[in-house]
Amino acid sequence: MREISIETIRKLPSISPHLLNTWADACAILLEVREHLSPKAITVSGCFNEKLNLSWDIVKIKMGYEDMEQTAEFAGYGAALLIIDSFTNLKAIQRRAKGDGVDIVLAESSIADEENFLSEPTTCAFIEAKGTRNKKDAQQRLKEGIKQSEKARKTAEVYVISTEFESPAVLTDFRSKI
């Protein structure tokens, strides 16, 4: 079984390391709250299908993560980035504002064209990420993400990723550009 690590989230390029650390911490904390031990088998299903061994480091300072709904939202971003990093060659290049229907912009490269330092990477896809503490909510959250991301499909394809930390499991869906 292939192994992936939450610690990978902390090292991804282009997104603020402060955000990445928050999202990775949120993942680890939710797994700990659910009394999982590292490594833990995690099932990924949908457009990506694989059973993986998920590992993480224990978060020593948990102050600030008491709001479990917000922690689940943050963990959803981190888990989605980890899944995209594990299954594609796409790189996160920016976080979107609320109301866009998607959360994160992906490109084939995290850096602009070296010939033209003013150029920006070309958007290839988006991520709509959902995170939940409970297994029973994961499918509904995936459906919400699919509906929410519809308008973004006019610009690029969308990966909708719903992660639940009870089992844990990841539900994935791919929406082509329209």
Contacts in CASP RR format, 6 or more apart in sequence:
PFRMAT RR
TARGET T0000
AUTHOR 0000-0000-0000
METHOD contacts of the structure
MODEL  1
MREISIETIRKLPSISPHLLNTWADACAILLEVREHLSPKAITVSGCFNE
KLNLSWDIVKIKMGYEDMEQTAEFAGYGAALLIIDSFTNLKAIQRRAKGD
GVDIVLAESSIADEENFLSEPTTCAFIEAKGTRNKKDAQQRLKEGIKQSE
KARKTAEVYVISTEFESPAVLTDFRSKI
1 41 0 8 1.000
1 51 0 8 1.000
1 52 0 8 1.000
1 53 0 8 1.000
2 50 0 8 1.000
2 52 0 8 1.000
2 53 0 8 1.000
2 86 0 8 1.000
3 39 0 8 1.000
3 52 0 8 1.000
3 53 0 8 1.000
3 54 0 8 1.000
3 55 0 8 1.000
4 52 0 8 1.000
4 53 0 8 1.000
4 54 0 8 1.000
4 55 0 8 1.000
4 82 0 8 1.000
4 86 0 8 1.000
5 54 0 8 1.000
5 55 0 8 1.000
5 56 0 8 1.000
6 24 0 8 1.000
6 27 0 8 1.000
6 28 0 8 1.000
6 31 0 8 1.000
6 54 0 8 1.000
6 55 0 8 1.000
6 56 0 8 1.000
6 57 0 8 1.000
6 78 0 8 1.000
6 82 0 8 1.000
7 24 0 8 1.000
7 55 0 8 1.000
7 56 0 8 1.000
7 57 0 8 1.000
8 82 0 8 1.000
8 85 0 8 1.000
8 86 0 8 1.000
9 20 0 8 1.000
9 23 0 8 1.000
9 24 0 8 1.000
9 27 0 8 1.000
9 78 0 8 1.000
9 81 0 8 1.000
9 82 0 8 1.000
10 17 0 8 1.000
10 20 0 8 1.000
10 21 0 8 1.000
10 24 0 8 1.000
11 20 0 8 1.000
12 20 0 8 1.000
12 81 0 8 1.000
12 85 0 8 1.000
12 91 0 8 1.000
12 92 0 8 1.000
13 91 0 8 1.000
13 92 0 8 1.000
13 110 0 8 1.000
13 111 0 8 1.000
14 91 0 8 1.000
14 92 0 8 1.000
14 93 0 8 1.000
14 94 0 8 1.000
14 110 0 8 1.000
15 81 0 8 1.000
15 92 0 8 1.000
15 94 0 8 1.000
15 95 0 8 1.000
15 104 0 8 1.000
19 77 0 8 1.000
19 95 0 8 1.000
20 78 0 8 1.000
20 81 0 8 1.000
22 74 0 8 1.000
23 74 0 8 1.000
23 75 0 8 1.000
23 76 0 8 1.000
23 77 0 8 1.000
23 78 0 8 1.000
23 81 0 8 1.000
24 56 0 8 1.000
24 78 0 8 1.000
25 59 0 8 1.000
25 65 0 8 1.000
25 74 0 8 1.000
26 65 0 8 1.000
26 71 0 8 1.000
26 72 0 8 1.000
26 74 0 8 1.000
26 75 0 8 1.000
26 76 0 8 1.000
26 78 0 8 1.000
27 56 0 8 1.000
27 75 0 8 1.000
27 76 0 8 1.000
27 78 0 8 1.000
27 79 0 8 1.000
27 82 0 8 1.000
27 165 0 8 1.000
28 56 0 8 1.000
28 57 0 8 1.000
28 58 0 8 1.000
28 59 0 8 1.000
29 59 0 8 1.000
29 62 0 8 1.000
29 65 0 8 1.000
29 71 0 8 1.000
29 75 0 8 1.000
30 68 0 8 1.000
30 71 0 8 1.000
30 72 0 8 1.000
30 75 0 8 1.000
30 133 0 8 1.000
30 165 0 8 1.000
31 38 0 8 1.000
31 40 0 8 1.000
31 54 0 8 1.000
31 56 0 8 1.000
31 165 0 8 1.000
31 168 0 8 1.000
32 58 0 8 1.000
32 59 0 8 1.000
33 68 0 8 1.000
33 133 0 8 1.000
33 165 0 8 1.000
34 133 0 8 1.000
34 165 0 8 1.000
34 166 0 8 1.000
34 168 0 8 1.000
36 165 0 8 1.000
36 168 0 8 1.000
38 54 0 8 1.000
38 55 0 8 1.000
38 56 0 8 1.000
38 57 0 8 1.000
38 58 0 8 1.000
39 53 0 8 1.000
39 54 0 8 1.000
39 55 0 8 1.000
40 53 0 8 1.000
40 54 0 8 1.000
40 55 0 8 1.000
40 168 0 8 1.000
41 51 0 8 1.000
41 52 0 8 1.000
41 53 0 8 1.000
41 54 0 8 1.000
42 51 0 8 1.000
42 52 0 8 1.000
42 53 0 8 1.000
42 54 0 8 1.000
42 167 0 8 1.000
42 168 0 8 1.000
42 169 0 8 1.000
42 170 0 8 1.000
43 51 0 8 1.000
43 52 0 8 1.000
43 167 0 8 1.000
43 169 0 8 1.000
43 170 0 8 1.000
44 50 0 8 1.000
44 51 0 8 1.000
44 52 0 8 1.000
44 83 0 8 1.000
44 87 0 8 1.000
44 169 0 8 1.000
44 170 0 8 1.000
44 172 0 8 1.000
45 169 0 8 1.000
45 170 0 8 1.000
45 171 0 8 1.000
45 172 0 8 1.000
46 171 0 8 1.000
46 172 0 8 1.000
46 173 0 8 1.000
47 159 0 8 1.000
47 172 0 8 1.000
47 173 0 8 1.000
47 174 0 8 1.000
48 83 0 8 1.000
48 87 0 8 1.000
48 170 0 8 1.000
48 172 0 8 1.000
50 87 0 8 1.000
52 86 0 8 1.000
54 168 0 8 1.000
65 71 0 8 1.000
68 133 0 8 1.000
72 131 0 8 1.000
72 132 0 8 1.000
72 133 0 8 1.000
72 165 0 8 1.000
73 131 0 8 1.000
75 131 0 8 1.000
75 163 0 8 1.000
75 165 0 8 1.000
76 129 0 8 1.000
76 130 0 8 1.000
76 131 0 8 1.000
76 161 0 8 1.000
76 163 0 8 1.000
77 103 0 8 1.000
77 104 0 8 1.000
77 129 0 8 1.000
78 129 0 8 1.000
79 129 0 8 1.000
79 131 0 8 1.000
79 161 0 8 1.000
79 163 0 8 1.000
79 170 0 8 1.000
80 103 0 8 1.000
80 104 0 8 1.000
80 127 0 8 1.000
80 129 0 8 1.000
80 159 0 8 1.000
80 161 0 8 1.000
80 163 0 8 1.000
81 92 0 8 1.000
81 104 0 8 1.000
81 127 0 8 1.000
81 129 0 8 1.000
83 161 0 8 1.000
83 163 0 8 1.000
83 170 0 8 1.000
83 172 0 8 1.000
84 90 0 8 1.000
84 92 0 8 1.000
84 106 0 8 1.000
84 127 0 8 1.000
84 159 0 8 1.000
84 161 0 8 1.000
85 91 0 8 1.000
88 106 0 8 1.000
89 108 0 8 1.000
90 106 0 8 1.000
90 107 0 8 1.000
90 108 0 8 1.000
90 124 0 8 1.000
90 125 0 8 1.000
91 106 0 8 1.000
91 107 0 8 1.000
91 108 0 8 1.000
91 109 0 8 1.000
91 110 0 8 1.000
91 121 0 8 1.000
92 104 0 8 1.000
92 105 0 8 1.000
92 106 0 8 1.000
92 110 0 8 1.000
92 127 0 8 1.000
93 105 0 8 1.000
93 106 0 8 1.000
93 107 0 8 1.000
93 110 0 8 1.000
93 120 0 8 1.000
93 121 0 8 1.000
93 123 0 8 1.000
94 104 0 8 1.000
94 105 0 8 1.000
95 103 0 8 1.000
95 104 0 8 1.000
95 105 0 8 1.000
96 102 0 8 1.000
96 103 0 8 1.000
96 104 0 8 1.000
96 105 0 8 1.000
96 126 0 8 1.000
100 152 0 8 1.000
101 128 0 8 1.000
101 145 0 8 1.000
101 148 0 8 1.000
101 149 0 8 1.000
101 151 0 8 1.000
101 152 0 8 1.000
102 126 0 8 1.000
102 127 0 8 1.000
102 128 0 8 1.000
102 148 0 8 1.000
102 149 0 8 1.000
102 152 0 8 1.000
102 158 0 8 1.000
103 126 0 8 1.000
103 127 0 8 1.000
103 128 0 8 1.000
103 129 0 8 1.000
104 126 0 8 1.000
104 127 0 8 1.000
104 129 0 8 1.000
105 123 0 8 1.000
105 125 0 8 1.000
105 126 0 8 1.000
106 123 0 8 1.000
106 124 0 8 1.000
106 125 0 8 1.000
106 126 0 8 1.000
106 127 0 8 1.000
106 159 0 8 1.000
107 121 0 8 1.000
107 122 0 8 1.000
107 123 0 8 1.000
107 124 0 8 1.000
108 121 0 8 1.000
108 122 0 8 1.000
108 124 0 8 1.000
109 121 0 8 1.000
110 121 0 8 1.000
111 121 0 8 1.000
112 118 0 8 1.000
112 119 0 8 1.000
112 120 0 8 1.000
112 121 0 8 1.000
113 119 0 8 1.000
123 155 0 8 1.000
123 156 0 8 1.000
124 156 0 8 1.000
124 157 0 8 1.000
125 156 0 8 1.000
125 157 0 8 1.000
125 158 0 8 1.000
125 159 0 8 1.000
126 149 0 8 1.000
126 152 0 8 1.000
126 155 0 8 1.000
126 156 0 8 1.000
126 157 0 8 1.000
126 158 0 8 1.000
126 159 0 8 1.000
127 158 0 8 1.000
127 159 0 8 1.000
127 160 0 8 1.000
127 161 0 8 1.000
128 145 0 8 1.000
128 146 0 8 1.000
128 148 0 8 1.000
128 149 0 8 1.000
128 152 0 8 1.000
128 158 0 8 1.000
128 159 0 8 1.000
128 160 0 8 1.000
128 161 0 8 1.000
129 161 0 8 1.000
129 163 0 8 1.000
130 138 0 8 1.000
130 141 0 8 1.000
130 142 0 8 1.000
130 144 0 8 1.000
130 145 0 8 1.000
130 160 0 8 1.000
130 161 0 8 1.000
130 162 0 8 1.000
130 163 0 8 1.000
131 138 0 8 1.000
131 141 0 8 1.000
131 162 0 8 1.000
131 163 0 8 1.000
131 164 0 8 1.000
131 165 0 8 1.000
132 138 0 8 1.000
132 141 0 8 1.000
132 162 0 8 1.000
132 163 0 8 1.000
132 164 0 8 1.000
132 165 0 8 1.000
133 164 0 8 1.000
133 165 0 8 1.000
133 166 0 8 1.000
134 164 0 8 1.000
134 166 0 8 1.000
135 164 0 8 1.000
135 166 0 8 1.000
135 167 0 8 1.000
135 169 0 8 1.000
137 164 0 8 1.000
138 162 0 8 1.000
138 163 0 8 1.000
138 164 0 8 1.000
138 169 0 8 1.000
138 171 0 8 1.000
139 162 0 8 1.000
139 171 0 8 1.000
141 162 0 8 1.000
141 164 0 8 1.000
142 160 0 8 1.000
142 162 0 8 1.000
142 171 0 8 1.000
142 173 0 8 1.000
145 160 0 8 1.000
145 162 0 8 1.000
146 160 0 8 1.000
146 173 0 8 1.000
146 175 0 8 1.000
149 158 0 8 1.000
149 160 0 8 1.000
149 175 0 8 1.000
150 175 0 8 1.000
152 158 0 8 1.000
153 175 0 8 1.000
153 176 0 8 1.000
153 177 0 8 1.000
153 178 0 8 1.000
154 177 0 8 1.000
154 178 0 8 1.000
155 177 0 8 1.000
156 177 0 8 1.000
157 174 0 8 1.000
157 175 0 8 1.000
157 176 0 8 1.000
157 177 0 8 1.000
158 174 0 8 1.000
158 175 0 8 1.000
159 172 0 8 1.000
159 173 0 8 1.000
159 174 0 8 1.000
159 175 0 8 1.000
160 172 0 8 1.000
160 173 0 8 1.000
160 174 0 8 1.000
160 175 0 8 1.000
161 170 0 8 1.000
161 171 0 8 1.000
161 172 0 8 1.000
161 173 0 8 1.000
162 170 0 8 1.000
162 171 0 8 1.000
162 172 0 8 1.000
163 169 0 8 1.000
163 170 0 8 1.000
163 171 0 8 1.000
164 170 0 8 1.000
164 171 0 8 1.000
END
